[in-house]
Amino acid sequence: MSDSLPQPLVDLAQAKGVSTDYWDWQGRHTHIPETALRKVLTALGEDVSSVAAVAASLHEARVAGWRRTLPPTVVARAAGNRRVLVHVVHGSGVRVRVRLEGGGERDLVQVEHNVSAVEVDGVLVGEAAFEVPADLPLGYHQLAVDVEGELTPSLAESRSGTLVVVPDRLDLPAALAGEPATGLMTQLYQVRSERSWGIGDLGVLRELASWAAERHGHDFVLVNPLHAAEPVAPIEPSPYLPTSRRFVNPMYIDVESLPGAEGLSAEARARIAGLGGEAAPLNRSEVLERDASWTLKRQALQAAFAELAPQQAGELDAWVEAEGEGLVRFATWCVLAETHGPLWDTEWPVELRDPRSSAVAAVQQDRADEIAFVCWLQWVAQQQLATVQDAAREAGMRVGVIHDLAVGIHPEGADSWALGSALARGVTVGAPPDQFNQRGQDWSQPPWRPDRLADLGYRPYREMIQSVLRDAGGVRVDHIIGLFRLWWIPEGHAPTDGAYVRYDHEAMIGILALEAHRAGALVVGEDLGVVEPWVREHLTERGILGTSVVWFEWGDDGRPLPPEAYRRLCLATVTTHDLPPTAGYLGLRHVDLRDELGLLTRPVEEEREAERAVVGIVEDTLVAAGLLAADARGDIPAVAAALHDWLAATPSLLKGVALTDLVGDVRTINQPGTDEEYANWRLPLAGPDEQTLLLEDVAGL
């Protein structure tokens, strides 16, 4: 029993994949508070309001699978060795068929499976097993059963399911079969140009990728998540707290490269040019002005839409139809947000809070033109993303653009509204305390419900993955550990009072690998922080690259891990967006900032001394390796250059160089564990003197 928790509650938690204890970053065995555990179980749909309720919930958890003829979703690796368990009234004959995604049908072969029947609701239910053959094609198939004999109501309602056949291992793109690849990492919105509208856009990304390839021989450019933000002010600055992960932020549209722009009238061109002139001063602002930028860009895009959409109707309509209900719901949410604000769960009229309601259907009919505009924006963004990837490859990049997939979404955003019960309510995602965030983190994002994902055949998850991998060379999955387990924090509780909830990682990783295989893309998992050792082994087995940051890679001897000891299957970097750029880190800017914001749990001088000691060990190691002159200790540019030479010596398949390091920026772009206390995600690219830089300034480097 876990620290005096009631045993039935512990058993229920175990049945639902919820932890009751864990080991913290300092090696202490920590127990989950009972109140927090009950709230997490409630978010999973369990009634834990009384002793009797817990007992009933535990019973239901144990017999739930026996109430279904077929499981809602079965994920099987291509090599086979996976069985489909089928439940029927004891003694009934059963046949299982697979309707293949590409057409056709196959029967599954029943195999020996000696399991005692179980009484469910007074009926004896038996369990049969059918083998998934190794020669089934990859993809999303449908299971169906034919039963000889009677069926209980619950068994009758569950005679179909989803079978997903996924790769055993994700093969690397053929272009990476040779030498490791070096690439650029950047927060795109930071990089403005003389032609942008106050925010770095897809035109900037196209030019940046070509420059990185042609000038530096880079093979990829890794960008921040380009997910959709709110369509109205105030726009959330964090790219890791989007309103939707399936759709793109239209703020990144390059107004000067609209598809079909040659068809614009002189009047429309003049209107757009005038708005661009108003936006030009935003390119020199010391803090990014997203709201002002989007206000002007939106007006320009509306002017273009009015003339171009009718000309593009055929192609656009076909694309909208292919995107399906998800796109229409997203566009509807955007239109409603413009009227009622983006906080649908607290500020919208009650009748509009359900996307399936008749009131929402009426809005979709009455405001069809506005919804069409939002759909057009998404179409334009996808067209430009494809152009960027093509330009990157044509410039010589072997991979091209690697997109970033955020770990979650805004709790009152478009996905939260559209996805309904696929998300857990009353809890948020975060992280327990660690070395760099000693009070823990609450990211305020609703997590997927593991059970509902299975019920839905993982459709919301796989559509999200498909979207982010479209026209991409790869994807970085932020906090990929979240595909194995997530730290759920009950609303009203501190981040320290959470619990880990486990996911079906075979399904989550398998579907990710399937979609990457179909896209011909690679996958990088951000596997930093507290990670169970077997998780990294599983990712390696499945062909998913890990992440190694020099500052976090230390050997058992208490010294930096030597380059030759780095993992091959990983993206190795000197820094990350949750740390200052290397020049700032060497100058202990992170200590000063965390002290200023009250994030330290020990005296600042003690923290500073500890960090100085770490930097000193690194400098000594670089000197011993012949990468740094002995008298260059403390010379920040020299040490930063030596660290990148250290990085270059690793066998890691991908080596990422931050654009902020190339220009000598010192300022932290994001301080985890803060919100408005610091200008997170709002600082433009700058040099060592903290003066802003434009793309044109970078191009000379």
C-alpha positions as CSV (number, residue, x, y, z in Angstrom):
1,M,0.0,0.0,0.0
2,S,1.3,3.5,-0.9
3,D,1.8,5.6,2.3
4,S,-1.6,4.9,3.9
5,L,-3.7,5.3,0.8
6,P,-6.7,3.0,0.8
7,Q,-5.9,-0.2,-1.0
8,P,-8.9,-0.2,-3.3
9,L,-7.9,3.3,-4.4
10,V,-4.4,2.1,-5.1
11,D,-5.8,-0.8,-7.0
12,L,-8.1,1.4,-9.1
13,A,-5.2,3.8,-9.8
14,Q,-3.1,0.8,-11.0
15,A,-5.9,-0.5,-13.2
16,K,-6.2,3.0,-14.8
17,G,-2.5,3.5,-15.3
18,V,-2.1,6.2,-12.6
19,S,0.9,6.3,-10.4
20,T,0.6,6.5,-6.6
21,D,4.2,7.4,-6.0
22,Y,7.4,8.3,-7.9
23,W,11.1,9.1,-7.4
24,D,11.9,12.8,-7.6
25,W,14.9,14.4,-9.2
26,Q,16.9,14.2,-6.0
27,G,16.2,10.5,-5.6
28,R,13.5,10.8,-2.9
29,H,10.6,8.4,-2.9
30,T,7.5,10.6,-3.0
31,H,3.8,9.6,-2.5
32,I,0.9,11.2,-4.4
33,P,-1.5,13.1,-2.0
34,E,-4.8,11.2,-1.7
35,T,-6.9,14.3,-2.7
36,A,-4.8,14.8,-5.9
37,L,-5.1,11.1,-6.7
38,R,-8.9,11.1,-6.4
39,K,-9.1,14.2,-8.7
40,V,-6.9,12.6,-11.3
41,L,-9.1,9.4,-11.3
42,T,-12.2,11.6,-11.5
43,A,-10.7,13.2,-14.7
44,L,-10.5,9.7,-16.1
45,G,-14.2,9.3,-15.6
46,E,-14.0,7.3,-12.4
47,D,-16.4,7.8,-9.5
48,V,-14.3,7.9,-6.3
49,S,-16.7,9.8,-4.1
50,S,-17.1,7.1,-1.5
51,V,-15.8,3.7,-0.5
52,A,-18.6,2.0,-2.3
53,A,-18.1,4.1,-5.4
54,V,-14.4,3.2,-5.5
55,A,-15.2,-0.5,-5.2
56,A,-17.8,-0.2,-8.0
57,S,-15.3,1.7,-10.2
58,L,-12.6,-0.9,-9.6
59,H,-15.0,-3.7,-10.6
60,E,-16.0,-1.9,-13.8
61,A,-12.3,-1.3,-14.6
62,R,-11.6,-5.0,-14.3
63,V,-14.5,-6.2,-16.4
64,A,-14.6,-3.4,-19.0
65,G,-12.7,-5.4,-21.6
66,W,-15.1,-8.4,-21.1
67,R,-18.1,-6.2,-21.9
68,R,-16.8,-5.6,-25.5
69,T,-16.8,-8.2,-28.3
70,L,-13.8,-6.4,-29.9
71,P,-11.4,-3.9,-28.3
72,P,-11.9,-0.4,-29.8
73,T,-8.4,-0.2,-31.2
74,V,-5.6,-2.8,-31.7
75,V,-2.2,-1.5,-32.7
76,A,0.1,-4.2,-34.1
77,R,3.7,-4.0,-35.4
78,A,4.2,-5.2,-38.9
79,A,6.2,-8.2,-37.8
80,G,3.0,-9.7,-36.3
81,N,3.0,-11.6,-33.0
82,R,0.0,-9.6,-31.8
83,R,-3.3,-11.1,-31.0
84,V,-6.8,-9.7,-31.1
85,L,-8.9,-10.8,-28.0
86,V,-12.6,-11.3,-28.7
87,H,-15.3,-11.8,-26.2
88,V,-18.6,-13.6,-26.8
89,V,-21.2,-15.4,-24.8
90,H,-19.4,-18.6,-23.6
91,G,-19.7,-21.4,-26.2
92,S,-20.6,-19.1,-29.2
93,G,-18.7,-19.4,-32.5
94,V,-17.0,-16.3,-33.8
95,R,-15.2,-15.2,-37.0
96,V,-13.0,-12.1,-37.2
97,R,-12.5,-10.2,-40.5
98,V,-10.2,-7.3,-41.4
99,R,-11.4,-4.7,-44.0
100,L,-8.2,-3.3,-45.4
101,E,-7.6,0.4,-45.7
102,G,-6.7,0.0,-49.4
103,G,-9.6,-2.3,-50.1
104,G,-10.2,-6.0,-49.7
105,E,-10.8,-8.2,-46.8
106,R,-8.9,-10.9,-44.8
107,D,-10.0,-13.4,-42.2
108,L,-7.9,-13.7,-39.1
109,V,-6.9,-17.2,-37.9
110,Q,-8.1,-18.3,-34.4
111,V,-5.3,-19.6,-32.2
112,E,-5.2,-21.6,-29.0
113,H,-6.1,-19.4,-26.0
114,N,-7.0,-21.2,-22.8
115,V,-8.6,-18.6,-20.5
116,S,-11.5,-19.3,-18.1
117,A,-14.8,-17.7,-18.8
118,V,-15.9,-14.7,-16.7
119,E,-19.4,-14.0,-15.4
120,V,-20.4,-10.4,-16.5
121,D,-23.9,-9.2,-15.5
122,G,-25.0,-12.7,-14.9
123,V,-23.8,-14.0,-18.3
124,L,-20.8,-16.3,-18.7
125,V,-18.5,-14.6,-21.2
126,G,-15.6,-16.4,-23.0
127,E,-12.5,-15.1,-24.6
128,A,-11.0,-16.2,-27.9
129,A,-7.8,-15.1,-29.6
130,F,-7.0,-14.3,-33.3
131,E,-3.6,-13.7,-34.7
132,V,-2.7,-10.6,-36.7
133,P,-0.6,-12.0,-39.6
134,A,2.8,-10.4,-40.5
135,D,1.8,-9.8,-44.1
136,L,-0.9,-7.2,-43.5
137,P,-0.1,-3.9,-45.1
138,L,0.7,-0.9,-42.9
139,G,-2.2,1.4,-42.3
140,Y,-5.6,1.8,-40.6
141,H,-7.9,-1.2,-41.1
142,Q,-11.3,-2.1,-39.7
143,L,-12.0,-5.2,-37.6
144,A,-15.4,-6.8,-37.7
145,V,-16.9,-10.0,-36.2
146,D,-19.6,-12.5,-37.0
147,V,-20.9,-14.3,-34.0
148,E,-22.9,-17.5,-34.0
149,G,-25.3,-17.3,-31.1
150,E,-26.7,-14.7,-28.7
151,L,-25.1,-11.4,-27.7
152,T,-25.6,-9.3,-24.7
153,P,-26.4,-5.6,-25.5
154,S,-22.8,-4.4,-24.7
155,L,-21.3,-7.2,-26.8
156,A,-23.7,-6.5,-29.7
157,E,-22.6,-2.8,-29.7
158,S,-18.9,-3.5,-29.9
159,R,-18.6,-5.8,-32.9
160,S,-16.2,-3.5,-34.8
161,G,-12.9,-1.9,-34.0
162,T,-9.8,-0.3,-35.5
163,L,-6.7,-2.3,-36.4
164,V,-3.6,-0.2,-36.9
165,V,-0.5,-1.9,-38.4
166,V,2.6,0.1,-37.8
167,P,6.3,-0.2,-38.7
168,D,8.5,-2.3,-36.4
169,R,11.1,0.5,-36.8
170,L,11.0,3.8,-38.5
171,D,13.8,3.8,-41.2
172,L,15.8,6.9,-41.6
173,P,15.3,8.9,-44.8
174,A,17.7,7.6,-47.5
175,A,19.3,11.0,-47.7
176,L,20.8,10.4,-44.2
177,A,22.4,7.1,-45.1
178,G,25.8,8.8,-45.3
179,E,27.3,11.5,-43.1
180,P,25.6,13.0,-40.1
181,A,23.7,16.2,-40.8
182,T,24.2,19.7,-39.3
183,G,21.4,22.2,-39.2
184,L,20.1,25.5,-37.9
185,M,17.6,25.8,-35.0
186,T,15.5,28.9,-34.7
187,Q,12.4,30.5,-33.2
188,L,11.0,31.7,-36.5
189,Y,8.9,34.6,-35.1
190,Q,12.2,36.1,-33.7
191,V,13.7,36.5,-37.2
192,R,12.3,39.5,-38.9
193,S,13.3,41.0,-42.2
194,E,12.9,44.3,-44.0
195,R,9.9,42.8,-45.8
196,S,8.2,41.1,-42.9
197,W,5.2,42.5,-40.9
198,G,6.8,42.6,-37.5
199,I,7.0,38.8,-37.1
200,G,9.3,36.3,-38.8
201,D,7.2,34.5,-41.5
202,L,7.4,31.7,-44.0
203,G,9.1,34.0,-46.5
204,V,11.8,34.5,-43.9
205,L,12.0,30.7,-43.3
206,R,12.4,30.1,-47.1
207,E,15.3,32.6,-47.3
208,L,16.8,31.4,-44.0
209,A,16.8,27.8,-45.1
210,S,18.4,28.6,-48.5
211,W,21.1,30.7,-46.7
212,A,21.8,28.0,-44.2
213,A,22.2,25.4,-46.9
214,E,24.2,27.5,-49.4
215,R,26.4,29.5,-46.9
216,H,26.9,26.9,-44.2
217,G,26.2,23.5,-45.8
218,H,23.4,22.9,-43.4
219,D,21.0,20.0,-44.1
220,F,18.0,21.0,-42.0
221,V,16.3,23.9,-40.2
222,L,14.4,23.2,-37.0
223,V,11.7,25.7,-36.2
224,N,9.4,26.3,-33.2
225,P,5.9,25.0,-33.4
226,L,3.9,26.8,-36.1
227,H,0.6,25.8,-34.6
228,A,-2.4,28.1,-34.7
229,A,-2.9,30.8,-32.1
230,E,-6.0,32.8,-31.2
231,P,-7.4,34.9,-34.1
232,V,-8.0,37.9,-31.8
233,A,-6.0,39.9,-29.3
234,P,-4.4,39.2,-27.0
235,I,-2.6,36.5,-28.9
236,E,-0.8,34.0,-26.7
237,P,2.9,34.5,-27.3
238,S,4.0,30.9,-26.5
239,P,4.2,28.7,-29.5
240,Y,4.0,25.8,-27.0
241,L,0.5,26.9,-25.9
242,P,-1.4,26.9,-29.2
243,T,-5.1,27.0,-29.8
244,S,-4.7,24.0,-32.2
245,R,-1.9,21.6,-33.0
246,R,-3.5,20.4,-36.2
247,F,-3.7,23.8,-37.9
248,V,-1.1,26.5,-38.7
249,N,-0.8,30.0,-37.3
250,P,-1.8,32.3,-40.3
251,M,0.4,35.0,-38.8
252,Y,3.3,33.1,-40.5
253,I,1.8,33.7,-44.0
254,D,4.2,35.6,-46.3
255,V,1.9,38.3,-47.7
256,E,4.3,38.9,-50.6
257,S,4.1,35.3,-51.8
258,L,0.4,34.5,-51.9
259,P,-0.5,31.8,-54.3
260,G,-2.2,33.4,-57.3
261,A,-1.1,36.9,-56.3
262,E,-0.6,37.8,-60.0
263,G,-4.4,37.8,-60.2
264,L,-4.8,40.7,-57.7
265,S,-6.2,44.0,-59.0
266,A,-4.1,47.2,-58.8
267,E,-6.5,48.5,-56.1
268,A,-5.9,45.4,-53.9
269,R,-2.2,45.6,-54.5
270,A,-2.2,49.2,-53.3
271,R,-4.3,48.4,-50.3
272,I,-1.9,45.6,-49.3
273,A,1.2,47.7,-49.9
274,G,-0.2,50.4,-47.7
275,L,-0.9,48.0,-44.8
276,G,2.6,46.7,-45.3
277,G,4.0,50.2,-44.9
278,E,2.1,50.5,-41.6
279,A,3.6,47.2,-40.4
280,A,7.2,48.1,-41.4
281,P,8.1,49.9,-38.1
282,L,7.2,46.7,-36.2
283,N,10.3,45.1,-37.6
284,R,12.4,47.3,-35.3
285,S,10.4,47.0,-32.1
286,E,12.4,45.8,-29.0
287,V,9.6,43.4,-28.0
288,L,7.5,41.5,-30.6
289,E,4.1,43.1,-31.2
290,R,2.0,40.1,-32.3
291,D,-1.3,41.8,-31.9
292,A,-0.4,44.8,-34.0
293,S,1.2,42.6,-36.6
294,W,-1.8,40.3,-37.0
295,T,-4.3,43.2,-37.1
296,L,-2.5,44.6,-40.2
297,K,-1.7,41.3,-41.8
298,R,-5.3,40.1,-41.4
299,Q,-6.7,43.1,-43.2
300,A,-4.2,42.5,-46.1
301,L,-5.2,38.9,-46.3
302,Q,-8.9,39.7,-46.3
303,A,-8.3,42.1,-49.2
304,A,-6.5,39.3,-51.1
305,F,-9.1,36.7,-50.2
306,A,-11.9,38.7,-51.6
307,E,-10.3,38.6,-55.1
308,L,-8.3,35.4,-55.1
309,A,-10.7,32.9,-53.4
310,P,-13.2,32.9,-56.3
311,Q,-10.4,32.2,-58.7
312,Q,-9.1,29.4,-56.6
313,A,-12.5,27.9,-55.7
314,G,-12.0,24.5,-57.4
315,E,-8.7,23.7,-55.8
316,L,-9.7,25.2,-52.5
317,D,-13.0,23.4,-52.3
318,A,-11.3,20.0,-52.9
319,W,-8.8,20.7,-50.2
320,V,-11.4,21.7,-47.7
321,E,-13.4,18.6,-48.4
322,A,-10.3,16.5,-47.9
323,E,-9.5,18.1,-44.6
324,G,-13.0,17.3,-43.4
325,E,-15.0,18.2,-40.3
326,G,-11.8,19.1,-38.3
327,L,-11.1,22.1,-40.5
328,V,-14.7,23.3,-40.5
329,R,-14.8,23.1,-36.7
330,F,-11.5,24.9,-36.4
331,A,-12.7,27.7,-38.7
332,T,-16.0,27.9,-36.9
333,W,-14.2,28.3,-33.5
334,C,-12.1,31.1,-35.0
335,V,-15.2,32.9,-36.2
336,L,-17.0,32.5,-32.9
337,A,-13.9,33.7,-31.1
338,E,-13.9,36.9,-33.0
339,T,-17.4,37.6,-31.7
340,H,-17.3,36.1,-28.2
341,G,-13.6,36.0,-27.4
342,P,-11.4,32.9,-27.3
343,L,-12.4,31.6,-23.9
344,W,-15.2,29.3,-25.1
345,D,-15.7,27.4,-21.8
346,T,-16.3,30.5,-19.6
347,E,-17.4,33.3,-21.9
348,W,-19.4,31.9,-24.8
349,P,-23.2,31.4,-24.7
350,V,-23.9,28.0,-23.4
351,E,-25.6,26.8,-26.6
352,L,-22.3,27.4,-28.5
353,R,-20.1,25.4,-26.2
354,D,-20.9,22.1,-27.9
355,P,-19.6,22.0,-31.6
356,R,-22.4,19.5,-32.4
357,S,-25.2,21.8,-31.3
358,S,-27.9,23.2,-33.6
359,A,-26.8,26.7,-32.6
360,V,-23.3,26.1,-34.0
361,A,-24.8,24.6,-37.1
362,A,-26.8,27.8,-37.6
363,V,-23.6,29.9,-37.2
364,Q,-21.9,27.7,-39.8
365,Q,-24.7,28.5,-42.3
366,D,-25.1,32.2,-41.4
367,R,-21.4,33.0,-41.4
368,A,-20.2,30.8,-44.2
369,D,-18.1,33.5,-45.9
370,E,-16.1,34.2,-42.7
371,I,-15.6,30.4,-42.2
372,A,-14.4,30.2,-45.8
373,F,-11.8,32.9,-45.1
374,V,-10.3,31.0,-42.2
375,C,-10.2,27.8,-44.4
376,W,-8.5,29.8,-47.2
377,L,-5.9,31.0,-44.7
378,Q,-5.1,27.4,-43.8
379,W,-4.8,26.5,-47.5
380,V,-2.5,29.4,-48.2
381,A,-0.3,28.5,-45.2
382,Q,0.0,24.8,-46.4
383,Q,0.8,26.0,-49.9
384,Q,3.6,28.2,-48.5
385,L,4.9,25.4,-46.2
386,A,5.3,23.2,-49.3
387,T,7.1,25.9,-51.1
388,V,9.5,26.4,-48.2
389,Q,10.3,22.7,-48.0
390,D,10.9,22.6,-51.8
391,A,13.2,25.6,-51.6
392,A,15.2,24.0,-48.7
393,R,15.7,20.8,-50.7
394,E,16.6,22.6,-53.9
395,A,19.2,24.6,-52.0
396,G,20.9,21.3,-51.0
397,M,19.4,20.4,-47.7
398,R,19.1,16.6,-47.2
399,V,16.3,16.9,-44.7
400,G,14.8,20.4,-45.0
401,V,12.4,21.8,-42.5
402,I,11.9,19.9,-39.2
403,H,8.7,21.1,-37.5
404,D,8.1,21.0,-33.7
405,L,5.0,19.4,-32.1
406,A,4.0,21.1,-28.9
407,V,3.1,18.9,-25.9
408,G,-0.4,20.3,-25.5
409,I,-2.9,23.0,-26.3
410,H,-4.6,26.0,-24.7
411,P,-7.3,24.8,-22.2
412,E,-9.9,27.1,-23.9
413,G,-8.7,26.9,-27.5
414,A,-10.0,25.5,-30.7
415,D,-8.9,22.0,-30.2
416,S,-10.2,22.0,-26.6
417,W,-13.6,23.0,-28.0
418,A,-13.6,20.6,-31.0
419,L,-12.1,17.5,-29.4
420,G,-14.6,17.2,-26.5
421,S,-14.2,14.1,-24.4
422,A,-10.9,13.1,-26.1
423,L,-9.4,15.5,-23.6
424,A,-9.4,15.1,-19.8
425,R,-11.1,18.0,-17.8
426,G,-10.3,19.2,-14.4
427,V,-6.6,18.5,-14.8
428,T,-3.6,20.1,-16.5
429,V,-0.3,18.9,-17.8
430,G,3.0,19.8,-16.3
431,A,6.2,18.4,-14.7
432,P,7.3,17.6,-11.2
433,P,10.2,19.6,-9.7
434,D,13.6,19.2,-11.3
435,Q,17.0,20.8,-11.2
436,F,16.0,23.7,-13.4
437,N,12.4,24.2,-12.2
438,Q,12.6,23.3,-8.5
439,R,8.9,24.2,-7.9
440,G,7.6,22.1,-10.7
441,Q,5.8,23.3,-13.8
442,D,2.1,23.6,-14.7
443,W,1.6,24.1,-18.4
444,S,-2.1,24.7,-18.1
445,Q,-2.9,22.2,-20.9
446,P,-5.6,19.6,-20.9
447,P,-4.2,16.1,-21.6
448,W,-5.5,13.4,-23.9
449,R,-7.6,10.8,-22.2
450,P,-6.0,7.5,-23.0
451,D,-9.3,5.5,-22.9
452,R,-11.1,7.9,-25.2
453,L,-8.2,7.9,-27.8
454,A,-8.6,4.2,-28.1
455,D,-12.4,4.5,-28.4
456,L,-11.9,7.0,-31.3
457,G,-9.3,4.8,-33.1
458,Y,-6.7,7.5,-32.2
459,R,-8.2,9.6,-35.0
460,P,-7.6,13.0,-33.4
461,Y,-4.0,12.1,-32.6
462,R,-3.2,10.7,-36.0
463,E,-4.8,13.6,-37.8
464,M,-2.6,16.0,-35.8
465,I,0.5,14.0,-36.7
466,Q,-0.5,13.9,-40.3
467,S,-0.9,17.6,-40.4
468,V,2.4,18.5,-38.8
469,L,4.3,16.1,-41.1
470,R,2.8,17.4,-44.3
471,D,5.5,18.9,-46.4
472,A,8.2,18.3,-43.7
473,G,11.5,16.6,-43.5
474,G,10.9,15.7,-39.9
475,V,9.2,16.5,-36.7
476,R,10.6,17.2,-33.2
477,V,8.2,15.9,-30.6
478,D,8.4,18.2,-27.5
479,H,8.4,16.2,-24.3
480,I,8.1,12.9,-26.1
481,I,7.9,11.2,-22.7
482,G,4.3,12.4,-22.8
483,L,3.5,9.6,-25.2
484,F,4.5,7.2,-22.4
485,R,3.3,9.0,-19.3
486,L,2.2,12.6,-18.5
487,W,2.2,14.5,-15.2
488,W,-1.4,15.4,-14.5
489,I,-2.0,18.2,-12.0
490,P,-5.6,18.6,-10.6
491,E,-6.9,22.1,-10.9
492,G,-6.3,24.1,-7.7
493,H,-3.2,22.0,-6.8
494,A,0.5,22.9,-7.0
495,P,2.7,21.2,-9.6
496,T,4.2,19.1,-6.8
497,D,0.8,17.5,-6.2
498,G,0.4,15.7,-9.5
499,A,0.4,12.1,-10.6
500,Y,1.8,10.3,-13.7
501,V,-0.8,8.8,-16.0
502,R,0.4,6.2,-18.4
503,Y,-0.5,6.0,-22.1
504,D,-0.4,3.0,-24.5
505,H,3.0,3.9,-25.8
506,E,2.9,1.0,-28.4
507,A,-0.1,2.9,-29.9
508,M,1.2,6.4,-29.5
509,I,4.8,5.7,-30.8
510,G,3.5,3.2,-33.4
511,I,1.1,5.7,-35.0
512,L,3.8,8.4,-34.9
513,A,6.2,6.0,-36.7
514,L,3.5,5.1,-39.3
515,E,2.8,8.7,-40.2
516,A,6.5,9.5,-40.4
517,H,7.0,6.5,-42.6
518,R,4.3,7.6,-44.9
519,A,5.7,11.2,-45.0
520,G,9.3,10.0,-45.6
521,A,10.3,12.0,-42.5
522,L,12.4,11.5,-39.4
523,V,11.3,11.9,-35.8
524,V,13.2,13.5,-33.0
525,G,12.0,13.0,-29.5
526,E,12.8,15.5,-26.8
527,D,13.7,13.0,-24.1
528,L,15.2,15.4,-21.6
529,G,14.4,15.6,-17.9
530,V,13.2,12.7,-15.7
531,V,13.1,9.7,-18.1
532,E,12.8,6.0,-17.2
533,P,15.8,4.3,-18.8
534,W,13.7,1.7,-20.7
535,V,11.9,4.6,-22.5
536,R,15.1,5.7,-24.3
537,E,15.7,2.1,-25.2
538,H,12.2,1.7,-26.7
539,L,12.6,4.9,-28.7
540,T,16.0,3.7,-30.1
541,E,14.4,0.3,-31.0
542,R,11.6,2.1,-32.9
543,G,14.0,4.4,-34.9
544,I,13.0,7.6,-33.0
545,L,16.0,9.9,-32.4
546,G,16.6,11.3,-28.9
547,T,17.9,14.7,-27.8
548,S,21.3,15.4,-26.2
549,V,22.1,18.9,-24.9
550,V,25.8,19.4,-24.0
551,W,25.0,20.9,-20.6
552,F,22.9,17.9,-19.6
553,E,25.3,15.2,-20.8
554,W,27.6,14.1,-18.0
555,G,29.4,10.8,-17.4
556,D,29.5,8.8,-14.2
557,D,32.9,10.3,-13.5
558,G,31.3,13.7,-12.9
559,R,32.7,15.2,-16.1
560,P,31.1,16.1,-19.4
561,L,30.4,13.1,-21.5
562,P,33.1,12.8,-24.2
563,P,31.9,13.4,-27.8
564,E,32.5,9.8,-28.8
565,A,30.2,8.6,-26.1
566,Y,27.2,10.5,-27.4
567,R,24.3,8.6,-28.9
568,R,24.3,8.2,-32.7
569,L,20.5,8.3,-33.0
570,C,19.9,11.7,-31.6
571,L,19.8,15.4,-32.2
572,A,22.8,16.8,-30.3
573,T,22.9,20.5,-29.5
574,V,24.8,22.9,-27.2
575,T,21.7,24.7,-26.0
576,T,17.9,24.6,-26.1
577,H,15.1,27.1,-26.1
578,D,14.5,26.6,-22.3
579,L,18.1,27.7,-21.6
580,P,19.7,31.0,-22.5
581,P,21.8,31.1,-25.7
582,T,25.3,29.7,-25.0
583,A,26.8,33.2,-24.4
584,G,24.1,33.9,-21.9
585,Y,24.6,30.6,-20.2
586,L,28.3,31.0,-19.9
587,G,27.6,34.4,-18.3
588,L,25.2,32.8,-15.8
589,R,22.3,34.9,-17.1
590,H,20.0,32.0,-16.2
591,V,21.0,32.2,-12.5
592,D,20.4,36.0,-12.4
593,L,17.0,35.6,-14.1
594,R,15.8,32.8,-11.9
595,D,16.9,34.8,-8.8
596,E,15.1,37.9,-10.1
597,L,11.9,35.9,-10.6
598,G,12.0,34.1,-7.3
599,L,12.5,30.6,-8.8
600,L,15.4,29.5,-6.8
601,T,15.1,27.2,-3.7
602,R,18.6,27.9,-2.4
603,P,20.5,31.2,-1.9
604,V,21.6,32.9,-5.1
605,E,25.3,32.9,-4.3
606,E,25.1,29.2,-3.6
607,E,23.4,28.7,-7.0
608,R,25.9,30.9,-8.8
609,E,28.8,29.2,-7.2
610,A,27.5,25.8,-8.3
611,E,26.9,27.0,-11.8
612,R,30.4,28.6,-12.0
613,A,31.8,25.2,-10.9
614,V,30.0,23.5,-13.8
615,V,31.2,26.0,-16.3
616,G,34.7,25.6,-14.9
617,I,34.7,21.8,-15.3
618,V,33.5,22.3,-18.9
619,E,36.2,24.8,-19.7
620,D,38.9,22.4,-18.2
621,T,37.5,19.6,-20.3
622,L,37.7,21.7,-23.4
623,V,41.2,22.7,-22.7
624,A,42.2,19.1,-22.1
625,A,40.6,18.1,-25.4
626,G,42.7,20.8,-27.2
627,L,39.6,22.7,-28.2
628,L,40.2,25.8,-26.0
629,A,43.5,27.6,-25.2
630,A,44.3,27.5,-21.5
631,D,44.3,31.3,-21.3
632,A,40.9,31.5,-23.0
633,R,39.0,30.3,-19.9
634,G,36.3,32.9,-19.2
635,D,36.5,34.2,-22.8
636,I,32.8,33.7,-23.6
637,P,33.0,33.7,-27.5
638,A,36.0,31.4,-27.4
639,V,34.4,28.9,-25.0
640,A,31.1,29.0,-27.1
641,A,33.1,28.2,-30.2
642,A,34.9,25.4,-28.5
643,L,31.6,23.9,-27.3
644,H,30.4,23.8,-30.9
645,D,33.7,22.1,-31.9
646,W,32.9,19.6,-29.2
647,L,29.5,19.1,-30.6
648,A,30.9,18.6,-34.1
649,A,33.0,15.7,-32.8
650,T,30.0,13.7,-31.7
651,P,28.7,10.8,-33.8
652,S,25.2,12.1,-33.4
653,L,23.1,11.8,-36.6
654,L,21.8,15.4,-36.3
655,K,23.8,18.3,-34.9
656,G,21.8,21.5,-34.3
657,V,23.3,25.0,-34.1
658,A,21.1,27.6,-32.6
659,L,20.8,30.8,-34.7
660,T,21.0,32.7,-31.4
661,D,24.4,31.2,-30.9
662,L,25.5,32.1,-34.3
663,V,24.7,35.8,-33.7
664,G,25.9,35.8,-30.0
665,D,22.5,36.6,-28.5
666,V,22.6,36.4,-24.7
667,R,18.9,36.7,-23.7
668,T,16.7,33.8,-22.5
669,I,13.8,33.3,-24.9
670,N,11.7,31.4,-22.4
671,Q,12.0,30.9,-18.6
672,P,10.1,27.7,-17.7
673,G,7.7,28.1,-14.8
674,T,6.8,31.7,-15.6
675,D,4.1,33.5,-17.5
676,E,3.8,37.3,-17.4
677,E,6.8,37.6,-15.0
678,Y,9.1,37.6,-18.0
679,A,8.8,38.5,-21.7
680,N,8.7,34.8,-22.7
681,W,8.6,34.2,-26.5
682,R,8.5,37.9,-27.1
683,L,12.1,38.9,-27.6
684,P,13.4,39.4,-31.2
685,L,16.7,38.1,-32.4
686,A,19.6,40.3,-31.1
687,G,23.3,40.4,-31.0
688,P,25.7,40.4,-28.0
689,D,24.9,44.1,-27.4
690,E,21.2,43.1,-27.2
691,Q,20.4,45.3,-30.2
692,T,17.8,43.7,-32.5
693,L,19.0,42.0,-35.7
694,L,17.1,41.4,-39.0
695,L,17.5,38.6,-41.5
696,E,19.5,41.0,-43.6
697,D,22.0,41.4,-40.7
698,V,22.3,37.6,-40.3
699,A,22.8,36.9,-44.0
700,G,26.3,38.4,-43.9
701,L,27.5,35.9,-41.3
